[in-house]
Amino acid sequence: MTLRIQPVYADDVHQVWPLVEDLFVKANKYDAGDYTVEQIKALLSSGAWLLLVAVDEEKNIHGAASLNFYNMPNYRVGFITAMAGKAIVNKEVYDQVCAIAKANGATRIQCAARESAARLYKQVGMQERHIIMETVL
């Protein structure tokens, strides 16, 4: 099966959301509590974040991700804030995500990941940059 990554821009998020909401519910089980599923939807539909979907030849959705772009002094980051699906982490899919991020001005791709996901992401060429530690005040 060949998957194609397609961006879904803010104007179309509400049409696609019923097809991807469950994927974000699954992804949200592993996040650090930074966003609720409702907040992800709001950020996507406002255009603050970009929705990406992984579709097959018949246009069936197999995965979804949200991408936040932000600027640093020396580069622009496409940060994957949430991602879920089946068989969506491979070199071909990753290259497509990178191309979409680059088309939106990004010069780097980043994400936060638990150890098991980090091992998977290393297989497509991502490198560990730093470990995030936190204290809630």
TORKOL-4160 file (C-alpha; in steps of 0.2 Angstrom, whole numbers, padded with zeros to 4 digits, m for minus):
137
<pt num="1" X="0000" Y="0000" Z="0000"/>
<pt num="2" X="0006" Y="0017" Z="m0005"/>
<pt num="3" X="0002" Y="0032" Z="0006"/>
<pt num="4" X="0001" Y="0050" Z="0001"/>
<pt num="5" X="0003" Y="0064" Z="0013"/>
<pt num="6" X="m0010" Y="0078" Z="0010"/>
<pt num="7" X="m0011" Y="0094" Z="0019"/>
<pt num="8" X="m0028" Y="0099" Z="0024"/>
<pt num="9" X="m0029" Y="0118" Z="0026"/>
<pt num="10" X="m0040" Y="0127" Z="0039"/>
<pt num="11" X="m0055" Y="0130" Z="0027"/>
<pt num="12" X="m0057" Y="0111" Z="0025"/>
<pt num="13" X="m0053" Y="0105" Z="0043"/>
<pt num="14" X="m0071" Y="0104" Z="0048"/>
<pt num="15" X="m0075" Y="0092" Z="0034"/>
<pt num="16" X="m0061" Y="0081" Z="0037"/>
<pt num="17" X="m0062" Y="0081" Z="0056"/>
<pt num="18" X="m0075" Y="0067" Z="0058"/>
<pt num="19" X="m0063" Y="0056" Z="0049"/>
<pt num="20" X="m0047" Y="0060" Z="0059"/>
<pt num="21" X="m0054" Y="0064" Z="0077"/>
<pt num="22" X="m0052" Y="0046" Z="0083"/>
<pt num="23" X="m0034" Y="0046" Z="0078"/>
<pt num="24" X="m0031" Y="0062" Z="0088"/>
<pt num="25" X="m0039" Y="0054" Z="0103"/>
<pt num="26" X="m0027" Y="0039" Z="0101"/>
<pt num="27" X="m0012" Y="0051" Z="0099"/>
<pt num="28" X="m0018" Y="0061" Z="0114"/>
<pt num="29" X="m0016" Y="0046" Z="0126"/>
<pt num="30" X="0002" Y="0048" Z="0124"/>
<pt num="31" X="0005" Y="0066" Z="0125"/>
<pt num="32" X="0011" Y="0076" Z="0140"/>
<pt num="33" X="m0006" Y="0084" Z="0143"/>
<pt num="34" X="m0001" Y="0100" Z="0133"/>
<pt num="35" X="m0017" Y="0099" Z="0122"/>
<pt num="36" X="m0034" Y="0092" Z="0122"/>
<pt num="37" X="m0042" Y="0085" Z="0107"/>
<pt num="38" X="m0054" Y="0100" Z="0106"/>
<pt num="39" X="m0039" Y="0112" Z="0107"/>
<pt num="40" X="m0030" Y="0102" Z="0093"/>
<pt num="41" X="m0046" Y="0104" Z="0082"/>
<pt num="42" X="m0047" Y="0123" Z="0086"/>
<pt num="43" X="m0029" Y="0126" Z="0082"/>
<pt num="44" X="m0031" Y="0116" Z="0066"/>
<pt num="45" X="m0047" Y="0125" Z="0061"/>
<pt num="46" X="m0040" Y="0142" Z="0065"/>
<pt num="47" X="m0025" Y="0139" Z="0053"/>
<pt num="48" X="m0012" Y="0141" Z="0068"/>
<pt num="49" X="m0008" Y="0122" Z="0065"/>
<pt num="50" X="m0008" Y="0112" Z="0049"/>
<pt num="51" X="m0017" Y="0095" Z="0047"/>
<pt num="52" X="m0009" Y="0082" Z="0037"/>
<pt num="53" X="m0018" Y="0066" Z="0032"/>
<pt num="54" X="m0010" Y="0049" Z="0025"/>
<pt num="55" X="m0022" Y="0043" Z="0012"/>
<pt num="56" X="m0021" Y="0027" Z="0001"/>
<pt num="57" X="m0025" Y="0025" Z="m0018"/>
<pt num="58" X="m0044" Y="0025" Z="m0014"/>
<pt num="59" X="m0043" Y="0041" Z="m0003"/>
<pt num="60" X="m0045" Y="0031" Z="0014"/>
<pt num="61" X="m0036" Y="0039" Z="0028"/>
<pt num="62" X="m0024" Y="0029" Z="0037"/>
<pt num="63" X="m0016" Y="0042" Z="0048"/>
<pt num="64" X="m0016" Y="0060" Z="0053"/>
<pt num="65" X="m0004" Y="0073" Z="0061"/>
<pt num="66" X="m0004" Y="0091" Z="0066"/>
<pt num="67" X="0011" Y="0102" Z="0062"/>
<pt num="68" X="0015" Y="0118" Z="0071"/>
<pt num="69" X="0027" Y="0130" Z="0063"/>
<pt num="70" X="0038" Y="0142" Z="0073"/>
<pt num="71" X="0053" Y="0153" Z="0070"/>
<pt num="72" X="0069" Y="0152" Z="0080"/>
<pt num="73" X="0084" Y="0164" Z="0077"/>
<pt num="74" X="0093" Y="0153" Z="0065"/>
<pt num="75" X="0079" Y="0142" Z="0057"/>
<pt num="76" X="0060" Y="0138" Z="0055"/>
<pt num="77" X="0054" Y="0123" Z="0064"/>
<pt num="78" X="0039" Y="0112" Z="0058"/>
<pt num="79" X="0035" Y="0104" Z="0075"/>
<pt num="80" X="0024" Y="0088" Z="0074"/>
<pt num="81" X="0012" Y="0091" Z="0089"/>
<pt num="82" X="0002" Y="0075" Z="0087"/>
<pt num="83" X="0002" Y="0060" Z="0076"/>
<pt num="84" X="m0007" Y="0043" Z="0075"/>
<pt num="85" X="m0011" Y="0029" Z="0062"/>
<pt num="86" X="m0005" Y="0013" Z="0056"/>
<pt num="87" X="0011" Y="0010" Z="0046"/>
<pt num="88" X="0013" Y="0029" Z="0044"/>
<pt num="89" X="0031" Y="0030" Z="0050"/>
<pt num="90" X="0042" Y="0025" Z="0035"/>
<pt num="91" X="0055" Y="0034" Z="0024"/>
<pt num="92" X="0042" Y="0038" Z="0010"/>
<pt num="93" X="0029" Y="0045" Z="0022"/>
<pt num="94" X="0043" Y="0055" Z="0031"/>
<pt num="95" X="0050" Y="0062" Z="0015"/>
<pt num="96" X="0033" Y="0068" Z="0010"/>
<pt num="97" X="0030" Y="0077" Z="0027"/>
<pt num="98" X="0047" Y="0085" Z="0026"/>
<pt num="99" X="0043" Y="0091" Z="0008"/>
<pt num="100" X="0026" Y="0099" Z="0015"/>
<pt num="101" X="0035" Y="0107" Z="0030"/>
<pt num="102" X="0049" Y="0114" Z="0018"/>
<pt num="103" X="0035" Y="0121" Z="0006"/>
<pt num="104" X="0029" Y="0130" Z="0022"/>
<pt num="105" X="0046" Y="0138" Z="0025"/>
<pt num="106" X="0052" Y="0125" Z="0038"/>
<pt num="107" X="0071" Y="0121" Z="0038"/>
<pt num="108" X="0069" Y="0108" Z="0052"/>
<pt num="109" X="0057" Y="0095" Z="0058"/>
<pt num="110" X="0055" Y="0091" Z="0076"/>
<pt num="111" X="0044" Y="0082" Z="0088"/>
<pt num="112" X="0043" Y="0076" Z="0106"/>
<pt num="113" X="0043" Y="0057" Z="0108"/>
<pt num="114" X="0042" Y="0043" Z="0121"/>
<pt num="115" X="0056" Y="0031" Z="0120"/>
<pt num="116" X="0047" Y="0018" Z="0109"/>
<pt num="117" X="0042" Y="0031" Z="0097"/>
<pt num="118" X="0059" Y="0039" Z="0096"/>
<pt num="119" X="0067" Y="0022" Z="0091"/>
<pt num="120" X="0054" Y="0021" Z="0077"/>
<pt num="121" X="0058" Y="0039" Z="0072"/>
<pt num="122" X="0077" Y="0035" Z="0071"/>
<pt num="123" X="0073" Y="0022" Z="0058"/>
<pt num="124" X="0067" Y="0036" Z="0046"/>
<pt num="125" X="0082" Y="0048" Z="0049"/>
<pt num="126" X="0077" Y="0058" Z="0064"/>
<pt num="127" X="0090" Y="0061" Z="0078"/>
<pt num="128" X="0088" Y="0064" Z="0096"/>
<pt num="129" X="0092" Y="0082" Z="0099"/>
<pt num="130" X="0088" Y="0084" Z="0118"/>
<pt num="131" X="0078" Y="0077" Z="0132"/>
<pt num="132" X="0064" Y="0088" Z="0139"/>
<pt num="133" X="0063" Y="0088" Z="0158"/>
<pt num="134" X="0049" Y="0097" Z="0167"/>
<pt num="135" X="0043" Y="0103" Z="0184"/>
<pt num="136" X="0025" Y="0109" Z="0186"/>
<pt num="137" X="0025" Y="0125" Z="0196"/>
